[in-house]
Amino acid sequence: MKIRTAIILLLLLHPVMPLFSQNAEGFTMSDIVRLSQEHSISAHVNRNSFSAAYWNYRSYQAGLRPSVTLDAGLGQFNRSLVALQDYDTGEIGYRANCNMANDATLSVSQNIGLTGGTLSLSSSLSRLDQYGAARLGSWYVQPVYLSYLQSLWGYNGFKWSRRTEPERYEKAKREYLENMESVSMNAVRLFWNCIAARENCNRAVESYEESSSLYKVSLARFETGNISLDNLLQLELRVLNDSLAMGSAQVALRTAENMICSFIGLNEDMHVELVDDYEIPVLELDSHDVLERALENSSFRLEQELDAIEADRSVAQAKAAKGIQAALNARLGLTSTSECLSAAAASLQDQEVVGISVSIPIADWGMAAGRLRMARAQAETVRLQQEQQMWDYRQNIVSMVMQFNEQQNRCAISKRAASVALESYRKAFTQFSQGRISVIELNQYRSVSDNAQAEYISQVAAFWNAYFEIRAATLYDYLSGTDISVEFDRLTE
């Protein structure tokens, strides 16, 4: 008996880990969501992804504006043997060649989206110096010339880009908002995981202290013969089990705190104190309204539109590659050449270069026709898949709303169940103190109460998870009645 008493005294002095440090900060669920969107690694990744999409769109816009380029070839020295054919005899012989060429061309080009052609206004200057028995030099000037390159009845990539790139950028905006809502969902999940771990730890500490107190009382009652040895041993077993459970719960709590600190960018050695609020708002959602907002605000419909455009684009490209290919190349301007630059500039002549290049496939063994049929088949497949995706999407939204509305009822039921279970345990504790029930029965009541409390927290967490899932699907905050938005210009500063 003395040995057992010593053991129990050691258990009663079991060091209980403080749940929170004195200098801990208090964070609500809204605080955790805000910090995660500001400081989490996922939030930074989302911002970088949007920045890449933004600059890709800027590159597309730059392609619609005139471009100015300067091309130059400087110090192009050539000393070699070249093959020359005698005009009279037809004899081919090799002659020494030594020259240096320098040239520069300044061009202003503009892509024509309506036709798919390219219009350029250019100015060029060339100098050729030949070294030999006599040094010869000549200038070739083109002070101004206008050129135009146009594919006839071919594929116009500019026209299709005008349809896809603005929608692609708008889709990137909505995907950024959706990804940030996913960050919020993870923050809410970690918040309630930490709350559950904290409450579980509190219950474990309370149970340990309660069982220790009961055991001390039971020791005195055992000495007077008011309690059996079997009940005393059961109480001792409960003390030992509660001590183990308390240690495990403290480790789980610390792990949950570390995870939430890491996610929101706080020091991992910091103990965070979370401010819980089990009161949930009364919110009944209409599935039709949620579906309309989801289709209007989310990236789903834009993604379907882009897939359909890309499918039609592939068909148009395959169709343009089938049959005769033709291109118009025209150049109009002034040109001259002379040994003196001033003389070359003074004796300018007109130049006109106009021509059409044609490529006629004689036999491609059906390759072009096969590509066209394949593109049309893929476009039809995309349309069929989109019909199925739209049906699944609508059903998923309706299911989400039904589960959310039902979750409020589940929270109310689990709250009442937790209250009833706790009251039952308190009555059972009184009955045990009066010797009317056994330790095993008391433990059963305690287990039911603990499970009910944990289930209540789980249902509240499920409510907020469901709410933020609907927020992510609709990009709409039903509590404030506003669309979820952000100043995108500030993201790229």
Salt bridges, closest charged atoms under 4 A:
ASP31 OD1 - ARG34 NH2 3.68
GLU38 OE1 - ARG34 NH1 3.71
GLU38 OE1 - HIS39 NE2 3.52
ASP129 OD1 - ARG127 NH2 2.70
GLU165 OE2 - ARG168 NE 3.62
GLU170 OE2 - ARG174 NE 3.32
GLU175 OE2 - LYS171 NZ 2.58
GLU181 OE1 - ARG471 NE 2.95
GLU199 OE2 - ARG198 NH2 3.12
GLU210 OE2 - ARG238 NH2 2.98
GLU210 OE2 - ARG446 NH1 3.71
GLU236 OE1 - ARG4 NE 3.11
ASP242 OD2 - ARG238 NE 3.38
GLU257 OE1 - ARG254 NH1 2.96
GLU257 OE1 - HIS271 ND1 3.23
ASP276 OD2 - ARG198 NH2 1.99
GLU279 OE2 - LYS415 NZ 3.42
ASP289 OD2 - ARG293 NE 3.31
GLU310 OE2 - ARG168 NH2 2.83
GLU310 OE2 - ARG313 NH1 3.81
ASP312 OD1 - ARG383 NH2 2.63
ASP450 OD2 - ARG446 NE 3.38
ASP477 OD2 - ARG471 NH1 3.34
